């Protein structure tokens, strides 16, 4: 049985089919073209799923579940993207959309948290109990693993490091605040 991982980025949607040994065996990608409605982005995410399955030579029926890493604040209880400034999202029920479009169980997580957990499970952090990861792309993200568990904070944005103010009254960030780390260090 295979799993699918989707990196929903502010610039691109990158999807991979992964085998039981964490090997990527198929890929699909397309531009995110954000900001636009969540329903349109969900439909494009499914197109990348189809492309990754075709690249891997499998069918969606061979997939156990789908995991999505997204920028912003993700409510773990309901799979809602509560806020993602780089996507123009506020209270988007992405988990429900993907499950409805694919018929597969979907798990949602902040993209930097997902990257940190991936490194913890199968990458540079394998064998450790805790780690910190910094991601650079359209935004700046942070993921923290403590004793094998993702740290999300009380409001699901405990490690949104890109929105830490580093320069008082500095450059305007995509979130609307000034001086955020993301305004200085991201690809944008």
Secondary structure, DSSP 8 states (H G I E B T S, - for coil): -EEEEEEE-SSEEEEEEE-TTS-EEEEEEEE---SS-HHHHHHHHHHHHHHHHHHHT--GGGEEEEEEEESSEEETTTTEEEEETTTTEEEE-HHHHHHHHHSS-EEEEEHHHHHHHHHHHHSTTTT-S-EEEEEESSSEEEEEEETTEE---TTS-TT-GGGSB-STT-SB-TTS-BSBTHHHHS--
